[in-house]
Amino acid sequence: MSEIKNLSEEKKYNKWIVVLAILIPVVVAILSRLKLQDFGIEVEPLSYLPPIYAGINGLTALVLIIAVIAIKNKNKKLHERLMKFAIILSVAFLAMYVAYHMTSDSTTLGGEGTIKYVYYFILITHILLSIVIIPFVLITYVRAITNNIERHKKIAKITFPLWLYVAITGVIVYLMISPYYV
């Protein structure tokens, strides 16, 4: 009976999950293509942000790993706090990413040859999976807060490696392109 109640409670969040899974990437894509200067807003480029949000990606990866260790050691409270922190870090990353791109031109890779193909493979998979991960994180979180623990565990086994990949490749993309920032 409790499982039916949990499923019913989980379903209440489905519309929000769909809305956010669509809205977040669309808003990020639109805002990161707009330049505040084009609207007459005089603002200095926020060129100091890329290393900060790359660091946030690295911290997110570390938090995710520690959260998995915590739950494997049956420390549910620590796991819960770390996962909420990982979500906050991801939101902070998005805000800084958008702010940077609204004030600064995109930086392109200056490398040639094989490194260029490696970079674009990592970049494209990072971008695509950063979109794919949004509904996974939201569903995983909702299953946790609605106490659908078995369903939470099932999707967390997919969410964790995807989210970890996105966090780690965010750092790699930054490190590969950082010599070309102006």
PAZA-604443 format. One record per residue (C-alpha): residue in three letters; x negated, y negated, z negated. Coordinates in nm, 2 decimals, decimal comma. Example, Ala and Ser with C-alpha at 12.3 -4.5 7.8 and 13.67 -1.06 7.14 Angstrom:
2
+-----+--------+--------+--------+
!  aa !     xx !     yy !     zz !
+-----+--------+--------+--------+
! ALA !  -1,23 !   0,45 !  -0,78 !
! SER !  -1,37 !   0,11 !  -0,71 !
+-----+--------+--------+--------+
***
This chain:
182
+-----+--------+--------+--------+
!  aa !     xx !     yy !     zz !
+-----+--------+--------+--------+
! MET !   0,00 !   0,00 !   0,00 !
! SER !  -0,28 !  -0,24 !  -0,09 !
! GLU !  -0,44 !  -0,18 !   0,25 !
! ILE !  -0,12 !  -0,29 !   0,43 !
! LYS !  -0,11 !  -0,60 !   0,21 !
! ASN !  -0,48 !  -0,67 !   0,30 !
! LEU !  -0,41 !  -0,62 !   0,67 !
! SER !  -0,11 !  -0,85 !   0,65 !
! GLU !  -0,32 !  -1,12 !   0,47 !
! GLU !  -0,60 !  -1,08 !   0,73 !
! LYS !  -0,35 !  -1,13 !   1,02 !
! LYS !  -0,27 !  -1,48 !   0,87 !
! TYR !  -0,62 !  -1,59 !   0,98 !
! ASN !  -0,61 !  -1,45 !   1,33 !
! LYS !  -0,49 !  -1,77 !   1,49 !
! TRP !  -0,76 !  -1,97 !   1,32 !
! ILE !  -1,02 !  -1,73 !   1,43 !
! VAL !  -0,91 !  -1,75 !   1,79 !
! VAL !  -0,88 !  -2,13 !   1,78 !
! LEU !  -1,23 !  -2,17 !   1,62 !
! ALA !  -1,39 !  -1,91 !   1,84 !
! ILE !  -1,28 !  -2,11 !   2,15 !
! LEU !  -1,30 !  -2,47 !   2,00 !
! ILE !  -1,65 !  -2,46 !   1,85 !
! PRO !  -1,84 !  -2,36 !   2,17 !
! VAL !  -1,63 !  -2,60 !   2,38 !
! VAL !  -1,68 !  -2,89 !   2,15 !
! VAL !  -2,05 !  -2,82 !   2,11 !
! ALA !  -2,09 !  -2,79 !   2,49 !
! ILE !  -1,90 !  -3,12 !   2,55 !
! LEU !  -2,06 !  -3,32 !   2,27 !
! SER !  -2,41 !  -3,20 !   2,35 !
! ARG !  -2,37 !  -3,33 !   2,71 !
! LEU !  -2,25 !  -3,67 !   2,61 !
! LYS !  -2,51 !  -3,94 !   2,53 !
! LEU !  -2,41 !  -4,21 !   2,28 !
! GLN !  -2,62 !  -4,46 !   2,47 !
! ASP !  -2,39 !  -4,41 !   2,77 !
! PHE !  -2,10 !  -4,55 !   2,56 !
! GLY !  -2,30 !  -4,86 !   2,46 !
! ILE !  -2,39 !  -4,72 !   2,12 !
! GLU !  -2,75 !  -4,82 !   2,05 !
! VAL !  -2,91 !  -4,54 !   1,86 !
! GLU !  -3,26 !  -4,41 !   1,84 !
! PRO !  -3,32 !  -4,06 !   1,97 !
! LEU !  -3,31 !  -3,81 !   1,68 !
! SER !  -3,63 !  -3,65 !   1,80 !
! TYR !  -3,72 !  -3,53 !   1,45 !
! LEU !  -3,43 !  -3,28 !   1,44 !
! PRO !  -3,55 !  -2,99 !   1,65 !
! PRO !  -3,80 !  -2,86 !   1,40 !
! ILE !  -3,55 !  -2,91 !   1,12 !
! TYR !  -3,28 !  -2,71 !   1,29 !
! ALA !  -3,53 !  -2,45 !   1,40 !
! GLY !  -3,62 !  -2,42 !   1,04 !
! ILE !  -3,26 !  -2,38 !   0,95 !
! ASN !  -3,24 !  -2,09 !   1,20 !
! GLY !  -3,54 !  -1,93 !   1,03 !
! LEU !  -3,38 !  -1,98 !   0,69 !
! THR !  -3,06 !  -1,83 !   0,81 !
! ALA !  -3,24 !  -1,52 !   0,93 !
! LEU !  -3,41 !  -1,49 !   0,59 !
! VAL !  -3,08 !  -1,54 !   0,41 !
! LEU !  -2,90 !  -1,28 !   0,62 !
! ILE !  -3,18 !  -1,02 !   0,54 !
! ILE !  -3,17 !  -1,10 !   0,17 !
! ALA !  -2,79 !  -1,07 !   0,17 !
! VAL !  -2,80 !  -0,73 !   0,33 !
! ILE !  -3,06 !  -0,62 !   0,07 !
! ALA !  -2,83 !  -0,76 !  -0,20 !
! ILE !  -2,53 !  -0,56 !  -0,09 !
! LYS !  -2,73 !  -0,25 !  -0,05 !
! ASN !  -2,84 !  -0,30 !  -0,41 !
! LYS !  -2,47 !  -0,34 !  -0,50 !
! ASN !  -2,51 !  -0,71 !  -0,60 !
! LYS !  -2,18 !  -0,82 !  -0,45 !
! LYS !  -2,19 !  -1,17 !  -0,60 !
! LEU !  -2,53 !  -1,25 !  -0,47 !
! HIS !  -2,43 !  -1,11 !  -0,13 !
! GLU !  -2,12 !  -1,32 !  -0,12 !
! ARG !  -2,31 !  -1,64 !  -0,22 !
! LEU !  -2,58 !  -1,58 !   0,04 !
! MET !  -2,33 !  -1,51 !   0,32 !
! LYS !  -2,15 !  -1,84 !   0,24 !
! PHE !  -2,48 !  -2,01 !   0,24 !
! ALA !  -2,56 !  -1,86 !   0,58 !
! ILE !  -2,24 !  -2,00 !   0,72 !
! ILE !  -2,31 !  -2,34 !   0,58 !
! LEU !  -2,66 !  -2,33 !   0,73 !
! SER !  -2,50 !  -2,24 !   1,07 !
! VAL !  -2,26 !  -2,53 !   1,05 !
! ALA !  -2,56 !  -2,76 !   0,96 !
! PHE !  -2,75 !  -2,63 !   1,25 !
! LEU !  -2,46 !  -2,70 !   1,49 !
! ALA !  -2,42 !  -3,06 !   1,36 !
! MET !  -2,79 !  -3,13 !   1,40 !
! TYR !  -2,81 !  -2,97 !   1,74 !
! VAL !  -2,52 !  -3,18 !   1,86 !
! ALA !  -2,66 !  -3,50 !   1,71 !
! TYR !  -2,99 !  -3,44 !   1,87 !
! HIS !  -2,84 !  -3,38 !   2,21 !
! MET !  -2,61 !  -3,68 !   2,18 !
! THR !  -2,91 !  -3,90 !   2,13 !
! SER !  -3,19 !  -3,74 !   2,33 !
! ASP !  -3,25 !  -3,59 !   2,67 !
! SER !  -3,29 !  -3,21 !   2,69 !
! THR !  -3,65 !  -3,08 !   2,69 !
! THR !  -3,74 !  -2,84 !   2,97 !
! LEU !  -4,00 !  -2,57 !   2,95 !
! GLY !  -4,33 !  -2,67 !   3,12 !
! GLY !  -4,46 !  -2,31 !   3,14 !
! GLU !  -4,51 !  -2,11 !   3,46 !
! GLY !  -4,51 !  -1,75 !   3,56 !
! THR !  -4,41 !  -1,47 !   3,33 !
! ILE !  -4,37 !  -1,69 !   3,02 !
! LYS !  -4,10 !  -1,88 !   3,21 !
! TYR !  -3,89 !  -1,57 !   3,26 !
! VAL !  -3,94 !  -1,45 !   2,90 !
! TYR !  -3,83 !  -1,80 !   2,78 !
! TYR !  -3,52 !  -1,81 !   3,00 !
! PHE !  -3,42 !  -1,45 !   2,90 !
! ILE !  -3,45 !  -1,54 !   2,53 !
! LEU !  -3,27 !  -1,87 !   2,58 !
! ILE !  -2,98 !  -1,73 !   2,78 !
! THR !  -2,93 !  -1,43 !   2,55 !
! HIS !  -2,95 !  -1,67 !   2,25 !
! ILE !  -2,69 !  -1,91 !   2,40 !
! LEU !  -2,45 !  -1,63 !   2,50 !
! LEU !  -2,48 !  -1,44 !   2,17 !
! SER !  -2,44 !  -1,77 !   1,98 !
! ILE !  -2,10 !  -1,80 !   2,14 !
! VAL !  -2,01 !  -1,43 !   2,09 !
! ILE !  -2,11 !  -1,43 !   1,72 !
! ILE !  -1,86 !  -1,70 !   1,62 !
! PRO !  -1,55 !  -1,47 !   1,62 !
! PHE !  -1,76 !  -1,19 !   1,47 !
! VAL !  -1,87 !  -1,40 !   1,17 !
! LEU !  -1,52 !  -1,53 !   1,12 !
! ILE !  -1,36 !  -1,19 !   1,13 !
! THR !  -1,63 !  -1,04 !   0,90 !
! TYR !  -1,58 !  -1,33 !   0,66 !
! VAL !  -1,20 !  -1,30 !   0,66 !
! ARG !  -1,22 !  -0,92 !   0,60 !
! ALA !  -1,43 !  -0,99 !   0,30 !
! ILE !  -1,21 !  -1,26 !   0,15 !
! THR !  -0,90 !  -1,05 !   0,21 !
! ASN !  -1,06 !  -0,76 !   0,04 !
! ASN !  -1,05 !  -0,54 !   0,35 !
! ILE !  -1,39 !  -0,40 !   0,25 !
! GLU !  -1,40 !  -0,09 !   0,47 !
! ARG !  -1,30 !  -0,30 !   0,77 !
! HIS !  -1,55 !  -0,56 !   0,66 !
! LYS !  -1,83 !  -0,31 !   0,65 !
! LYS !  -1,75 !  -0,18 !   1,00 !
! ILE !  -1,77 !  -0,51 !   1,17 !
! ALA !  -2,06 !  -0,63 !   0,95 !
! LYS !  -2,27 !  -0,36 !   1,11 !
! ILE !  -2,22 !  -0,54 !   1,44 !
! THR !  -2,22 !  -0,90 !   1,31 !
! PHE !  -2,54 !  -0,87 !   1,12 !
! PRO !  -2,78 !  -0,77 !   1,40 !
! LEU !  -2,61 !  -1,02 !   1,64 !
! TRP !  -2,63 !  -1,31 !   1,40 !
! LEU !  -2,99 !  -1,22 !   1,30 !
! TYR !  -3,09 !  -1,21 !   1,67 !
! VAL !  -2,93 !  -1,55 !   1,73 !
! ALA !  -3,11 !  -1,70 !   1,42 !
! ILE !  -3,45 !  -1,55 !   1,51 !
! THR !  -3,43 !  -1,63 !   1,88 !
! GLY !  -3,34 !  -1,99 !   1,79 !
! VAL !  -3,68 !  -2,02 !   1,62 !
! ILE !  -3,85 !  -1,85 !   1,91 !
! VAL !  -3,69 !  -2,08 !   2,17 !
! TYR !  -3,80 !  -2,38 !   1,96 !
! LEU !  -4,16 !  -2,26 !   1,93 !
! MET !  -4,18 !  -2,19 !   2,30 !
! ILE !  -4,05 !  -2,53 !   2,40 !
! SER !  -4,20 !  -2,74 !   2,12 !
! PRO !  -4,52 !  -2,83 !   2,32 !
! TYR !  -4,30 !  -3,00 !   2,58 !
! TYR !  -4,10 !  -3,23 !   2,34 !
! VAL !  -4,18 !  -3,60 !   2,41 !
+-----+--------+--------+--------+
***
